[in-house]
Amino acid sequence: MVVYRRPLSRRELRIPATVGCVNSDMNEATDPAAGPTGPADARYLAFLETVSHLRPSLHRYCARMTGSVSDGEDVVQDALFQAYRRLDTFDDRRPLAPWLFRIAHNRCIDFLRRNETRAQAEAGAAEPDIVAPVDTPGPALGRAVEHLVLALPSMERACVLLKDVFDYSLEEIADLVDSSVGGVKAALHRGREKLATVPRRTAALRAQNADLTRILQLYVERFNRRDWDGLRELIAADARLRVADRFVGALADSPYFGNYVRLAVPWRLAVGEVDGEAVIILLHKHVDGWAPHSFIRLDVTSNRITRILDFWHTPWVLAAATSVLVSEPC
């Protein structure tokens, strides 16, 4: 495995060119666009462009709340479309960022509630992937705090992130999380105290699911060979697709594979990991070698791919990862 730690540079990865290249343009007008289902219109893409300066921060917050850079972007995608549908309720005399953060925060809480049962079941089987703080957590510790907050309940997690990482005022946080200033102060106090006592632990390796690993390897091998019939054998008939910022809907209704066939840059897929999660890494070839561009996550049920999440258009998702591992090609 080749291990990346941010910031990445192209010189950090050298993978022999073992697979041929194809041409296309993932930004062409016929590309699918994010929406409730299927492609969205130009107005939604214009809205995404308008809030592009806030996207990395929104993703950073959601990734730390959910504990996953891919889940975080999934939440951001839903939050942005919800915001787009509610633009007529936004008071444009107020700052845009807190409004978007509030919507994203509420989506994070929904996500955590949906996954609470699963998290409880997994808690006894895996050691939390955390490290101890060097100093007592508090204001201005920034990134040192973000990687510890998963040890906290959701309210304390949100307050610590918003205050100590994003520097929101107590009043702004209270409005964002639907609490009082006193409630925010109490949550901050509890959260900081807990973080100060987090024991030092060795980061636990994510237990890899053998079936998922096998499916990822087959998907990569067949995709790189352009074996589309072979790929369809791996994918459920009703599989869903999300290409971040471009498409949400049934895979069968999208030109997804055709867009890759027409890519204008040399590319290949490789099995890898992003922050310990088994994913597929999309590599681009540059003058000085191959480098990760983005990644794809597959959801697998009963040995069939039921959902594909492609982060081609949102490069900050990969940039937010602590580590990226790419399997060496055969």
KEKOLPA-745635 format. One record per residue (C-alpha): residue number from 0; x, y, z; residue in three letters. Coordinates in nm, 2 decimals. Each point is the difference from the previous one (the first is absolute). Example, Ala and Ser with C-alpha at 12.3 -4.5 7.8 and 13.67 -1.06 7.14 Angstrom:
residues 2
+-----+--------+--------+--------+------+
! pos !     px !     py !     pz ! code !
+-----+--------+--------+--------+------+
!   0 !   1.23 !  -0.45 !   0.78 !  ala !
!   1 !   0.14 !   0.34 !  -0.07 !  ser !
+-----+--------+--------+--------+------+
end
This chain:
residues 330
+-----+--------+--------+--------+------+
! pos !     px !     py !     pz ! code !
+-----+--------+--------+--------+------+
!   0 !   0.00 !   0.00 !   0.00 !  met !
!   1 !   0.11 !   0.36 !  -0.07 !  val !
!   2 !  -0.09 !   0.22 !   0.30 !  val !
!   3 !  -0.10 !   0.37 !  -0.04 !  tyr !
!   4 !  -0.02 !   0.26 !   0.27 !  arg !
!   5 !  -0.12 !   0.35 !  -0.07 !  arg !
!   6 !   0.11 !   0.21 !  -0.17 !  pro !
!   7 !   0.05 !  -0.23 !  -0.30 !  leu !
!   8 !   0.23 !   0.07 !  -0.29 !  ser !
!   9 !   0.03 !  -0.17 !  -0.33 !  arg !
!  10 !   0.35 !  -0.11 !   0.07 !  arg !
!  11 !  -0.12 !  -0.22 !   0.29 !  glu !
!  12 !  -0.14 !  -0.28 !  -0.22 !  leu !
!  13 !   0.15 !  -0.19 !  -0.29 !  arg !
!  14 !  -0.21 !  -0.27 !  -0.15 !  ile !
!  15 !   0.11 !  -0.16 !  -0.33 !  pro !
!  16 !  -0.23 !   0.06 !  -0.29 !  ala !
!  17 !  -0.14 !  -0.35 !  -0.02 !  thr !
!  18 !  -0.34 !   0.09 !  -0.14 !  val !
!  19 !  -0.09 !   0.19 !  -0.31 !  gly !
!  20 !  -0.16 !   0.35 !  -0.01 !  cys !
!  21 !  -0.33 !   0.13 !  -0.14 !  val !
!  22 !  -0.15 !   0.34 !  -0.07 !  asn !
!  23 !  -0.30 !   0.19 !   0.13 !  ser !
!  24 !  -0.12 !   0.31 !   0.17 !  asp !
!  25 !  -0.17 !  -0.05 !   0.34 !  met !
!  26 !  -0.11 !   0.37 !  -0.01 !  asn !
!  27 !  -0.19 !  -0.02 !  -0.33 !  glu !
!  28 !  -0.35 !   0.14 !   0.00 !  ala !
!  29 !  -0.15 !  -0.35 !  -0.02 !  thr !
!  30 !   0.15 !  -0.10 !   0.33 !  asp !
!  31 !  -0.26 !  -0.08 !   0.27 !  pro !
!  32 !  -0.04 !   0.25 !   0.27 !  ala !
!  33 !  -0.09 !  -0.02 !   0.36 !  ala !
!  34 !  -0.37 !   0.02 !   0.09 !  gly !
!  35 !  -0.27 !  -0.19 !   0.18 !  pro !
!  36 !   0.01 !  -0.26 !  -0.28 !  thr !
!  37 !   0.17 !   0.02 !  -0.34 !  gly !
!  38 !   0.18 !   0.31 !  -0.14 !  pro !
!  39 !  -0.07 !   0.34 !   0.13 !  ala !
!  40 !  -0.04 !   0.32 !  -0.21 !  asp !
!  41 !   0.25 !   0.28 !  -0.05 !  ala !
!  42 !  -0.15 !   0.20 !   0.28 !  arg !
!  43 !   0.11 !  -0.26 !   0.26 !  tyr !
!  44 !   0.35 !  -0.01 !  -0.15 !  leu !
!  45 !   0.01 !   0.38 !   0.02 !  ala !
!  46 !  -0.10 !  -0.02 !   0.37 !  phe !
!  47 !   0.29 !  -0.25 !   0.06 !  leu !
!  48 !   0.24 !   0.24 !  -0.17 !  glu !
!  49 !  -0.13 !   0.29 !   0.22 !  thr !
!  50 !   0.07 !  -0.20 !   0.32 !  val !
!  51 !   0.32 !  -0.16 !  -0.12 !  ser !
!  52 !   0.22 !   0.20 !   0.24 !  his !
!  53 !  -0.19 !  -0.16 !   0.29 !  leu !
!  54 !   0.01 !  -0.36 !  -0.12 !  arg !
!  55 !   0.33 !  -0.10 !   0.16 !  pro !
!  56 !  -0.10 !   0.13 !   0.34 !  ser !
!  57 !  -0.34 !  -0.16 !  -0.02 !  leu !
!  58 !   0.15 !  -0.33 !  -0.10 !  his !
!  59 !   0.27 !   0.03 !   0.28 !  arg !
!  60 !  -0.28 !   0.05 !   0.26 !  tyr !
!  61 !  -0.22 !  -0.28 !  -0.13 !  cys !
!  62 !   0.29 !  -0.24 !  -0.04 !  ala !
!  63 !   0.10 !   0.05 !   0.36 !  arg !
!  64 !  -0.36 !  -0.03 !   0.12 !  met !
!  65 !  -0.06 !  -0.32 !  -0.19 !  thr !
!  66 !   0.35 !  -0.15 !   0.04 !  gly !
!  67 !   0.05 !  -0.06 !  -0.37 !  ser !
!  68 !   0.11 !   0.23 !  -0.29 !  val !
!  69 !  -0.23 !  -0.18 !  -0.23 !  ser !
!  70 !  -0.30 !   0.00 !   0.23 !  asp !
!  71 !   0.07 !   0.36 !   0.07 !  gly !
!  72 !  -0.02 !   0.09 !  -0.37 !  glu !
!  73 !  -0.32 !  -0.21 !  -0.03 !  asp !
!  74 !  -0.15 !   0.21 !   0.27 !  val !
!  75 !   0.12 !   0.32 !  -0.16 !  val !
!  76 !  -0.16 !  -0.09 !  -0.33 !  gln !
!  77 !  -0.34 !  -0.05 !   0.17 !  asp !
!  78 !   0.04 !   0.32 !   0.20 !  ala !
!  79 !   0.08 !   0.21 !  -0.30 !  leu !
!  80 !  -0.29 !  -0.12 !  -0.20 !  phe !
!  81 !  -0.23 !   0.06 !   0.30 !  gln !
!  82 !   0.15 !   0.35 !   0.02 !  ala !
!  83 !  -0.06 !   0.05 !  -0.37 !  tyr !
!  84 !  -0.37 !  -0.09 !   0.04 !  arg !
!  85 !  -0.03 !   0.24 !   0.29 !  arg !
!  86 !   0.17 !   0.30 !  -0.15 !  leu !
!  87 !  -0.32 !   0.20 !   0.00 !  asp !
!  88 !   0.00 !  -0.02 !   0.38 !  thr !
!  89 !   0.36 !   0.13 !   0.04 !  phe !
!  90 !   0.03 !   0.36 !   0.12 !  asp !
!  91 !   0.28 !   0.13 !  -0.22 !  asp !
!  92 !   0.08 !   0.27 !   0.26 !  arg !
!  93 !   0.15 !  -0.27 !   0.22 !  arg !
!  94 !   0.33 !  -0.19 !  -0.06 !  pro !
!  95 !  -0.04 !  -0.30 !  -0.22 !  leu !
!  96 !   0.25 !  -0.23 !   0.17 !  ala !
!  97 !  -0.19 !  -0.04 !   0.34 !  pro !
!  98 !  -0.32 !  -0.08 !  -0.19 !  trp !
!  99 !   0.17 !  -0.27 !  -0.20 !  leu !
! 100 !   0.18 !  -0.13 !   0.30 !  phe !
! 101 !  -0.33 !  -0.03 !   0.19 !  arg !
! 102 !  -0.15 !  -0.20 !  -0.28 !  ile !
! 103 !   0.31 !  -0.22 !  -0.03 !  ala !
! 104 !   0.00 !  -0.05 !   0.38 !  his !
! 105 !  -0.36 !  -0.12 !   0.00 !  asn !
! 106 !   0.08 !  -0.25 !  -0.28 !  arg !
! 107 !   0.30 !  -0.12 !   0.21 !  cys !
! 108 !  -0.23 !  -0.06 !   0.30 !  ile !
! 109 !  -0.24 !  -0.19 !  -0.22 !  asp !
! 110 !   0.29 !  -0.21 !  -0.13 !  phe !
! 111 !   0.12 !  -0.08 !   0.35 !  leu !
! 112 !  -0.34 !  -0.10 !   0.12 !  arg !
! 113 !  -0.05 !  -0.23 !  -0.30 !  arg !
! 114 !   0.34 !  -0.17 !   0.07 !  asn !
! 115 !  -0.02 !  -0.01 !   0.38 !  glu !
! 116 !  -0.11 !  -0.36 !   0.02 !  thr !
! 117 !   0.27 !  -0.11 !  -0.24 !  arg !
! 118 !   0.26 !   0.20 !   0.19 !  ala !
! 119 !  -0.09 !  -0.16 !   0.33 !  gln !
! 120 !   0.03 !  -0.34 !  -0.16 !  ala !
! 121 !   0.34 !   0.07 !  -0.14 !  glu !
! 122 !   0.13 !   0.17 !   0.32 !  ala !
! 123 !   0.08 !  -0.32 !   0.17 !  gly !
! 124 !   0.17 !  -0.15 !  -0.30 !  ala !
! 125 !   0.24 !   0.28 !  -0.09 !  ala !
! 126 !   0.22 !   0.24 !   0.20 !  glu !
! 127 !  -0.06 !   0.36 !  -0.07 !  pro !
! 128 !   0.24 !   0.15 !  -0.25 !  asp !
! 129 !   0.12 !   0.29 !   0.21 !  ile !
! 130 !   0.32 !   0.14 !   0.14 !  val !
! 131 !   0.06 !   0.19 !   0.32 !  ala !
! 132 !   0.03 !   0.38 !   0.00 !  pro !
! 133 !   0.34 !   0.15 !   0.07 !  val !
! 134 !  -0.15 !   0.28 !   0.21 !  asp !
! 135 !  -0.33 !   0.06 !   0.16 !  thr !
! 136 !  -0.25 !   0.07 !  -0.28 !  pro !
! 137 !  -0.13 !   0.35 !  -0.02 !  gly !
! 138 !  -0.04 !   0.30 !  -0.23 !  pro !
! 139 !   0.24 !   0.02 !  -0.31 !  ala !
! 140 !   0.11 !  -0.36 !   0.01 !  leu !
! 141 !  -0.17 !  -0.04 !  -0.34 !  gly !
! 142 !   0.09 !  -0.32 !  -0.18 !  arg !
! 143 !   0.14 !  -0.16 !   0.32 !  ala !
! 144 !  -0.36 !   0.00 !   0.13 !  val !
! 145 !  -0.18 !  -0.11 !  -0.31 !  glu !
! 146 !   0.15 !  -0.35 !   0.00 !  his !
! 147 !  -0.10 !  -0.06 !   0.37 !  leu !
! 148 !  -0.36 !   0.11 !   0.00 !  val !
! 149 !  -0.15 !  -0.33 !  -0.10 !  leu !
! 150 !   0.05 !  -0.10 !   0.37 !  ala !
! 151 !  -0.27 !   0.26 !   0.09 !  leu !
! 152 !  -0.38 !  -0.01 !  -0.02 !  pro !
! 153 !  -0.14 !   0.19 !  -0.30 !  ser !
! 154 !  -0.09 !   0.32 !   0.19 !  met !
! 155 !   0.34 !   0.03 !   0.17 !  glu !
! 156 !   0.17 !  -0.10 !  -0.33 !  arg !
! 157 !  -0.18 !   0.28 !  -0.19 !  ala !
! 158 !   0.07 !   0.27 !   0.26 !  cys !
! 159 !   0.37 !  -0.09 !   0.02 !  val !
! 160 !   0.03 !   0.00 !  -0.38 !  leu !
! 161 !  -0.19 !   0.32 !  -0.05 !  leu !
! 162 !   0.19 !   0.19 !   0.27 !  lys !
! 163 !   0.35 !  -0.14 !   0.01 !  asp !
! 164 !   0.04 !  -0.08 !  -0.37 !  val !
! 165 !  -0.24 !   0.24 !  -0.19 !  phe !
! 166 !   0.01 !   0.28 !   0.26 !  asp !
! 167 !  -0.37 !   0.07 !   0.01 !  tyr !
! 168 !  -0.12 !   0.22 !   0.29 !  ser !
! 169 !  -0.20 !  -0.16 !   0.28 !  leu !
! 170 !  -0.31 !   0.18 !  -0.12 !  glu !
! 171 !   0.05 !  -0.12 !  -0.35 !  glu !
! 172 !   0.05 !  -0.36 !   0.11 !  ile !
! 173 !  -0.32 !   0.02 !   0.22 !  ala !
! 174 !  -0.20 !   0.11 !  -0.30 !  asp !
! 175 !   0.16 !  -0.27 !  -0.22 !  leu !
! 176 !  -0.06 !  -0.29 !   0.23 !  val !
! 177 !  -0.34 !   0.11 !   0.14 !  asp !
! 178 !   0.13 !   0.06 !   0.35 !  ser !
! 179 !   0.07 !   0.28 !   0.25 !  ser !
! 180 !   0.33 !   0.17 !   0.06 !  val !
! 181 !   0.00 !  -0.17 !   0.34 !  gly !
! 182 !  -0.06 !  -0.34 !  -0.16 !  gly !
! 183 !   0.28 !   0.06 !  -0.24 !  val !
! 184 !   0.24 !   0.10 !   0.28 !  lys !
! 185 !  -0.09 !  -0.31 !   0.19 !  ala !
! 186 !   0.05 !  -0.22 !  -0.31 !  ala !
! 187 !   0.34 !   0.16 !  -0.06 !  leu !
! 188 !   0.11 !  -0.05 !   0.35 !  his !
! 189 !  -0.11 !  -0.37 !   0.00 !  arg !
! 190 !   0.16 !  -0.06 !  -0.34 !  gly !
! 191 !   0.33 !   0.16 !   0.08 !  arg !
! 192 !   0.03 !  -0.18 !   0.33 !  glu !
! 193 !  -0.07 !  -0.33 !  -0.17 !  lys !
! 194 !   0.26 !   0.07 !  -0.27 !  leu !
! 195 !   0.26 !   0.08 !   0.26 !  ala !
! 196 !  -0.04 !  -0.35 !   0.15 !  thr !
! 197 !  -0.01 !  -0.20 !  -0.33 !  val !
! 198 !   0.26 !  -0.27 !   0.05 !  pro !
! 199 !   0.28 !  -0.05 !  -0.25 !  arg !
! 200 !  -0.09 !  -0.29 !  -0.23 !  arg !
! 201 !   0.16 !  -0.15 !  -0.30 !  thr !
! 202 !  -0.22 !   0.06 !  -0.31 !  ala !
! 203 !  -0.19 !  -0.32 !  -0.06 !  ala !
! 204 !   0.02 !  -0.14 !  -0.35 !  leu !
! 205 !  -0.34 !  -0.01 !  -0.16 !  arg !
! 206 !  -0.12 !  -0.36 !  -0.02 !  ala !
! 207 !  -0.03 !  -0.07 !  -0.37 !  gln !
! 208 !  -0.30 !  -0.19 !  -0.13 !  asn !
! 209 !   0.13 !  -0.28 !  -0.22 !  ala !
! 210 !  -0.31 !   0.01 !  -0.23 !  asp !
! 211 !   0.03 !   0.38 !  -0.04 !  leu !
! 212 !   0.37 !  -0.03 !  -0.08 !  thr !
! 213 !  -0.06 !  -0.26 !  -0.26 !  arg !
! 214 !  -0.28 !   0.21 !  -0.17 !  ile !
! 215 !   0.23 !   0.31 !   0.00 !  leu !
! 216 !   0.28 !  -0.20 !  -0.17 !  gln !
! 217 !  -0.23 !  -0.14 !  -0.26 !  leu !
! 218 !  -0.16 !   0.34 !  -0.06 !  tyr !
! 219 !   0.34 !   0.16 !  -0.05 !  val !
! 220 !   0.13 !  -0.28 !  -0.23 !  glu !
! 221 !  -0.31 !   0.01 !  -0.22 !  arg !
! 222 !  -0.03 !   0.37 !  -0.01 !  phe !
! 223 !   0.37 !   0.04 !  -0.10 !  asn !
! 224 !  -0.06 !  -0.26 !  -0.28 !  arg !
! 225 !  -0.32 !   0.19 !  -0.11 !  arg !
! 226 !  -0.18 !  -0.33 !   0.06 !  asp !
! 227 !  -0.35 !   0.15 !   0.04 !  trp !
! 228 !  -0.19 !  -0.33 !  -0.03 !  asp !
! 229 !   0.22 !  -0.14 !   0.28 !  gly !
! 230 !  -0.06 !   0.31 !   0.21 !  leu !
! 231 !  -0.38 !  -0.04 !  -0.04 !  arg !
! 232 !   0.03 !  -0.35 !   0.15 !  glu !
! 233 !   0.13 !   0.16 !   0.32 !  leu !
! 234 !  -0.28 !   0.27 !   0.02 !  ile !
! 235 !  -0.35 !  -0.04 !   0.13 !  ala !
! 236 !  -0.27 !   0.08 !  -0.26 !  ala !
! 237 !  -0.14 !   0.28 !   0.22 !  asp !
! 238 !   0.34 !   0.14 !   0.10 !  ala !
! 239 !   0.01 !   0.37 !   0.09 !  arg !
! 240 !   0.26 !   0.25 !  -0.11 !  leu !
! 241 !   0.11 !   0.33 !   0.14 !  arg !
! 242 !   0.26 !   0.20 !  -0.19 !  val !
! 243 !   0.06 !   0.29 !   0.25 !  ala !
! 244 !  -0.12 !   0.33 !  -0.14 !  asp !
! 245 !  -0.12 !  -0.17 !  -0.32 !  arg !
! 246 !  -0.25 !  -0.29 !   0.03 !  phe !
! 247 !  -0.22 !  -0.18 !   0.25 !  val !
! 248 !  -0.22 !  -0.29 !  -0.12 !  gly !
! 249 !  -0.01 !  -0.34 !  -0.15 !  ala !
! 250 !   0.33 !  -0.12 !  -0.15 !  leu !
! 251 !  -0.20 !  -0.13 !  -0.30 !  ala !
! 252 !  -0.12 !   0.35 !  -0.08 !  asp !
! 253 !   0.34 !   0.16 !  -0.01 !  ser !
! 254 !   0.28 !   0.01 !  -0.27 !  pro !
! 255 !   0.25 !  -0.07 !   0.28 !  tyr !
! 256 !   0.23 !  -0.26 !  -0.16 !  phe !
! 257 !  -0.01 !   0.18 !  -0.34 !  gly !
! 258 !   0.13 !   0.31 !   0.17 !  asn !
! 259 !   0.30 !  -0.18 !   0.11 !  tyr !
! 260 !   0.06 !  -0.16 !  -0.34 !  val !
! 261 !   0.02 !   0.36 !  -0.14 !  arg !
! 262 !   0.23 !   0.15 !   0.26 !  leu !
! 263 !   0.26 !   0.23 !  -0.15 !  ala !
! 264 !   0.27 !  -0.07 !   0.26 !  val !
! 265 !   0.19 !  -0.33 !   0.06 !  pro !
! 266 !  -0.16 !  -0.18 !   0.29 !  trp !
! 267 !  -0.02 !  -0.34 !   0.18 !  arg !
! 268 !  -0.17 !  -0.13 !   0.31 !  leu !
! 269 !   0.17 !  -0.17 !   0.29 !  ala !
! 270 !  -0.12 !  -0.16 !   0.32 !  val !
! 271 !   0.10 !   0.21 !   0.31 !  gly !
! 272 !  -0.11 !   0.15 !   0.32 !  glu !
! 273 !  -0.10 !   0.35 !   0.11 !  val !
! 274 !   0.03 !   0.05 !   0.38 !  asp !
! 275 !  -0.02 !  -0.38 !   0.04 !  gly !
! 276 !  -0.31 !  -0.04 !  -0.21 !  glu !
! 277 !   0.03 !  -0.24 !  -0.30 !  ala !
! 278 !  -0.07 !   0.19 !  -0.32 !  val !
! 279 !   0.11 !   0.03 !  -0.36 !  ile !
! 280 !   0.25 !   0.27 !  -0.08 !  ile !
! 281 !  -0.01 !   0.18 !  -0.33 !  leu !
! 282 !   0.35 !   0.08 !  -0.13 !  leu !
! 283 !   0.09 !   0.25 !  -0.26 !  his !
! 284 !   0.33 !  -0.01 !  -0.19 !  lys !
! 285 !   0.22 !   0.31 !   0.01 !  his !
! 286 !   0.33 !   0.07 !  -0.16 !  val !
! 287 !   0.18 !  -0.12 !   0.31 !  asp !
! 288 !  -0.22 !  -0.31 !   0.08 !  gly !
! 289 !  -0.34 !  -0.11 !   0.12 !  trp !
! 290 !  -0.17 !   0.18 !   0.28 !  ala !
! 291 !  -0.33 !  -0.04 !   0.19 !  pro !
! 292 !  -0.27 !   0.23 !  -0.14 !  his !
! 293 !  -0.31 !  -0.11 !   0.19 !  ser !
! 294 !  -0.17 !  -0.32 !   0.12 !  phe !
! 295 !  -0.31 !  -0.22 !  -0.04 !  ile !
! 296 !  -0.18 !  -0.18 !   0.28 !  arg !
! 297 !  -0.21 !  -0.31 !  -0.07 !  leu !
! 298 !  -0.28 !  -0.12 !   0.23 !  asp !
! 299 !  -0.03 !  -0.38 !  -0.03 !  val !
! 300 !  -0.29 !  -0.22 !   0.12 !  thr !
! 301 !  -0.01 !  -0.38 !  -0.05 !  ser !
! 302 !   0.31 !   0.02 !  -0.23 !  asn !
! 303 !  -0.17 !   0.25 !  -0.23 !  arg !
! 304 !   0.08 !   0.37 !  -0.04 !  ile !
! 305 !  -0.31 !   0.20 !   0.11 !  thr !
! 306 !   0.14 !   0.35 !  -0.01 !  arg !
! 307 !   0.29 !   0.19 !  -0.16 !  ile !
! 308 !   0.12 !   0.33 !   0.14 !  leu !
! 309 !   0.25 !   0.18 !  -0.23 !  asp !
! 310 !   0.18 !   0.31 !   0.13 !  phe !
! 311 !   0.16 !   0.11 !  -0.33 !  trp !
! 312 !  -0.14 !   0.35 !   0.01 !  his !
! 313 !   0.08 !   0.06 !   0.37 !  thr !
! 314 !   0.38 !  -0.02 !   0.04 !  pro !
! 315 !  -0.01 !   0.15 !   0.35 !  trp !
! 316 !  -0.14 !  -0.33 !   0.13 !  val !
! 317 !   0.32 !  -0.19 !  -0.07 !  leu !
! 318 !   0.20 !   0.31 !   0.12 !  ala !
! 319 !  -0.17 !  -0.02 !   0.34 !  ala !
! 320 !   0.11 !  -0.36 !   0.06 !  ala !
! 321 !   0.27 !  -0.06 !   0.25 !  thr !
! 322 !   0.15 !  -0.29 !  -0.20 !  ser !
! 323 !  -0.05 !  -0.15 !  -0.34 !  val !
! 324 !   0.13 !  -0.35 !  -0.08 !  leu !
! 325 !   0.03 !  -0.12 !  -0.36 !  val !
! 326 !   0.07 !  -0.36 !  -0.09 !  ser !
! 327 !   0.29 !  -0.06 !  -0.22 !  glu !
! 328 !  -0.10 !  -0.13 !  -0.34 !  pro !
! 329 !   0.08 !  -0.36 !  -0.10 !  cys !
+-----+--------+--------+--------+------+
end
